């Protein structure tokens, strides 16, 4: 498979020099910007392009290429800002995932964009002689009626300019205009405030964790009931998955193609599916998930089978697994919107070596009728805009449209928290964005 980033891949680059190559000038154009609300322009700097890698790359920008953002207003409220379908800018989304320390591969990015070519977006700062991608986002279809919103990423050099909020509004507007009903997401601590501004509310927490694959080496599992998943298993797995979450046939089929034989299914003696588990490559380490099972025992059988399969590749030592907080014996001490928790959860029911590394909050857009106007007023105040502003009118129309989904979204959110949580399950970012 061809690389998504054609030149200056941060996984290999030793130095980035702008002003010599049009491709690099676009991909790394964020370093041309002088942000009066954040990072000032610098002709030379050392940047850790791969988050938490400890490796810095020297970035050099000729002073003549400097682009100054307005000091008196956010860039999203000026003619410099443009938001459009992502088109040929999938490389910017991939670069942003690496700057954020996420695990997506180039294949993950391509798959997300292909699921709905109109549903992934890029934000640009544009002007005479420059067009600089600065942020991305995606709206992934979950079947015919629902979507998942994600990949809202902004280059650090352009933060505090209202871009994440504008991207989120575009995603919500697109989802509602497509007639989608339940529009969910899993928020990082940094993102939860942005999502709350467009009517999203917290449902429960999940934790991304790392576990040692060797923990399951040599352990027995039920080889009669746990078998490698095949194409003929997919229809039954898709129906089982829909009964436990939301219908997402297209995504499960495409993830199965990516799994390269690392997916397993559990059937009882009558041949009925009672669980399944996917695995696939990641940039940092393999993903385990999505998986769903009826019981803890079935989940352990599936996790054992998948772990032993992943261990066949000697490069694999650990894997990521995302599960609800309810699957830990000790839920720890949680601090809202904090990246470093005072005490992370411990005592996971499926793995003794599993260690939580970061948290997400499952959120759904839930806008009751009387709340829509309040959200619009808060938006006006936060952005410093008048009621007559086109951005305010657009935001108000989106919030009023969201009101129509209130009852169905609330019903699903309640069902997921109170009933579906009884199953054992895990998710990973790329299967829904």
N, C-alpha and C positions, 0 to 999 in steps of 0.2 A: 504494500500500500504506500502511495506517495505521501511524503510529509506534508502536513498542513502548513507549517511555517517554512517557507522556501529558503529564506536567508536570515541569518542572525538569530537562529534558534537559541534561546537562553540556556538550553541544556548543554550547548557546545561552545557558545560564543565566549571569546576572551575579551573582546572590545567591540563597541558599537560606535561608529563614526557617521554622523549625518552630513548631508550635503554632497554625497558622492554617488548615492544610489536611490532612485525614486521609491523602490520597494521598502527599503529600510527607513526612508524619510516618512513614509506613511505609517508603517508598523510601530515605529518608536517616536512618532511625532509628539507624543505627550511630553517629551523632554524639551520640546521647543517652547512650551507654554510658561508664561509668567503669571502665576495665580496669586493675586493680592489677598485672597482669602485663605491661602495655604502655602504651597511651595513656590518660592521665587525661582526665576530662571537662573541657571548656572551653565556657563559654557563647558564646564567639565565637572563630572561627579562620579563617585563610586556607588553603584547600585546593586543590591541583592535582587536580581531578577527572578531567581528561584527562591521562593520564601523558605526561610529556615534552613537553607542549604549551607550557610556560612561562606558562600562563594560570592565575591563581588565582581562586577563587570564595569570597566571604565566606559562611560558614555561621554562623547565629545560632540558638541553642537556649536557651529560657527555663530558668533553673536548676531550676525546679519539675519539668521533664521528665527530669531526670537519673535514670539507672538504674544502680545500682552492682552490679557483678559481685562474687561472693564472693572474698575474699582468700585463704582457706585451701585452696581446691580449684579445679580447672578447671571451667569452666561446663558442659562436656559431661557431667560426673559429678553434675550437680544437676538438680532439677526445672525449672530455668529453660530447659533446652535441649530443643528438639524438632526432629525431622527428619521430613520428609514429602515426598510428591510435589510437584513444582514448581507445578502448577496454574496459578494466575493470576499467578505471580511471575516470568514470563519477563523482565519489565522489570528485575528485580534482577540476573539473569544478564547482561543487556546492559550495565547500569551497571558491573558488576564487570569485564567485558572492557575497558571504556574506562578504568577506573581502573588496570588492569594494562597498558594500552598495546597491547592486542590489536586485530586487524583485522576482527573479525566485524561483520557488519551485522545489523540487526533481522531480515532474512530468514533469515540463517544460524541465528539463535537459534530462530526459529519452526520451521524445518525440523528441527533437532535434536530439539526437543520432540515434534514430530509423528511422528517416526520410531518412537518408543515413548513414549506418553504416561505410562507408569508408570515409565520409566527415568531421568527427570531429577528431581533432588531440590533442595529448599531447606532450609537449616538456619535455625532461628529462636531468638531469645531471647524468652521469653514470661513473662508474669506479669499480675497484676491491672492492667488498663487499658493493656497494651502487648503488641505482637506484632511483633517486629523481625526482618526477614530479614537474615541476616549472611553467608551463604555459599551456593554452588550447586555442583552436579556433574551429570554425565550418563553414561549407559551407552547407547551406540549399537549397535544390532544390525548385525553384518556377516554377512548371510545367516542361515541357520538355526542355525549351530553356534558362531558366534564373536561377540565384541563388542569395542568400543573404548571405553575409559574416558577421560573428559576433562572440561574445564570446571570443574575443582576450584579454586574461587576463594573467597577469604575477604577481607572488608573489612579493611584494615590496622588499623583501630581495635580489632579483636577477635582479633588474632593471639596466639599462645602460650597459647591456651585449649583446645588439642586438637581444634579444629573440623575442620581439614583431614584429620586422621587419622580422625575419626569419619565424615566424608563419604566418604573412600576405602573404609573398611570397608563402608559401606552399598552402595557401588557394586559392590564385589567380591562381597558377599553376594547382591545382586540378580542379578548375572550368573551366579553358580554355581547359584542357585535356579532360574534359567531353563534350566539344563542346558547353558549355553555352555561351550565347551571351551578355546579359545584366547582369552585376555583380555589384550590389549595396551594400551600407551599410549606417548605421547612426553612425557617429563618435562623440565620446566625444571630448572635447577640447584637452585632452592629446593624443588621438589617431590620430588626423587629420594630424600631421606631418608624422607619420608612413605610413599612407595611401597615402599621396602625393608622397612619395618616390617610390611607385609602380604605379604611373600614375593616381591616383584618383584626381578628381577635385570637388570643391564645387558646389552644385546646389542651395540649400536653407536651412534655419534653421527650426528646430522643437523644441518645448518646452515640456518637461515632467512637468506636473502640478498636483497639489492635489486640489480636490474640496470636499465640504461638501455634503454628500448624502442628508442630511436633507433639503437642499435648495429645493429639488424637492418633498419632502413629501407632500402628499395631493393635489398636483397640477394636474389639469385635463390634459389628453392626449387623442388622438383620438383612442379609443378602438376598433372602427370598422376597422381601417386601420393598427393599430399597434397590432400585435399578437405575442404570444410566438412562437419562431421558432421551427419547427419540422423537422424530417428527410425528409419529402416530400417537404419541402421548399428549401432544400439544393441545388438541381440542379439549380434552378432559381437564388438563392443567389450567387452561384459560377459564373454563367454567368454574372450577374450584376457586381460582384467584378472584374472580368477579364476585363470588358469594362472600368472600372474606374482606374485600376492599372495594375497588371500583373496576369496572370493565376496562381493560387495557390490552386488548388482543394484539394490536399492531406492535406495541412496545415489547411485549413478551416474545413475540415471534422474532423480532429483530435482535433482542438480547440473546435469545437461544442461538441464533446464528453466530453471535460473538463469543459464546461460551466455549466453543471448541471442544465439546465432549465433556465439559466439567459440570454439567447440570444433572440433577438426580430427582427421581419421583418416588414417593412412597404410596403403595397400594395395599389395601387390606386383603384378606383371603378371598373376598368376593370381587376383587379387582377394582374397588372404588378408591379414587385418589383421596388420601388424607393428609397429604403434604408434598411440598416440592422445595428444591433449593437450587438456585443458580449460582454460578461463579464465572468470573471473566477477568481479563487483565486490567491492570490500572497502571498509571504512570509511576507511582511510588511502590505499590504492592497490590496484589489481587484484591478484588472486591468479592465478598461472599454476600449474595443477595441479588434480587429479592428472594426471600424464603417465607413460607407460611406452613404451619402444621397445626393439627388439631390438639396435640398434646406435647408436653415437655419431652416425654420419652421419644416420640417420633422426631421431634426437632433434633434431639441429640444423635439419633441414628443418622439423620440426613447430614448434620454438620460433620460427623465422623467420616462419612463417605466422601464428602466434598473435600475435606481437609487432606485425606489420604490421596485423593486424586491430584490435588494441587502440589503435594509433596513429591510427586513424580518428576516435577521440574525442580532441579536442585537449586535454582535461583530463588525459589519461594521459601521463605522462612516464616513470614508473618502475613496476616491478611486483615483487611478492614471488615468490620461488621457493625451495622447500625441497628439498634434495637430500642424499644420504648424503655423509659426509666422504670416502669413497673416490673421489669424482668431482673432488677437488682434487689438483693436482700436488704441492702442498706442504701437508701437513696441519697445519702450525703447531705451537705448543706449547700443550697443553691442561692446564688445572688443574681438577681435580674440584670440582664444586659452587661454582665461581666465576663470577660474572656477567661480569666483565671479564677476558677471556683475555689472557695475556701476549703471545701471537702468534696471531692468527686464521689460518685456512687461506687460501691464495691459489692463483691459477692454475687457475681452474675450466675444465674441458674444453669447456664449451658457451658460455661468455660471458666476454669480456675485461673487461667493465665490472662484473661481478658482485662484490658486496662482502658478506661475511658480517656479520650484525648480532647474531645470538643463536643459541645452541646448544640442542639437545634430545638426550635420550638415549632411544633406543628400548628399552623394557623389557617383559618378559613375566613373568607370575606363574608361578614355578617353585618349588614346595614339595615337596621329597623327604620321604619318610615320617618320617625321623629328625629333620627340621628343624622340623616342626609344633610340637612341645612347646617347643622353644627359642624360637620366635617368640611363643608364648603367655607364656612366662616373661618375655621382654623387655617385652612389652606390660604385664604386671602391674607390673613395676618402673618403667617409664616413667610409667604413670598413677597409681602409688601405690595400686593396688587389690588386694583380697584375692581368693583363688581362688574364693570363694563369690559374688563380685559377678556380677550378671546380664550386665554388659558383658564380663567375662572369659569367661563361659560361651558367650556369643554369638560372641566372637572365636575361641574354641577350636573351636567347631562349624564356623565358616567355614574356618579353616585346615585342619582335617581333611578337609573336603569338597574343598579345593583339591588335596590330595594325589592325588586320582583323575585329575587332568588332567596330571600331571607328564610322563608318557612322550610323549603327543601334543604337548604344548607344546614340550618339548625338541627333538623331531624337527623341528617347524616352524621353530623358532628357528635350528637348525643349517642347515636348507635355505635359509632366507632369507639367512643370512650367507654361505654358501658357494656357493650356486648362483644364487639370484634376484638377488644383487648384480651379476651379470654383465650384466644389462640396465641400460639407462639409464632412470632414473625419478625422479619427484619427488612430494611430497605437499604438501598445505596443510591446516591445522588443521580447517576446517569440514567436510571431506568425511568425517571420522571422529570429529569432536569435538575 
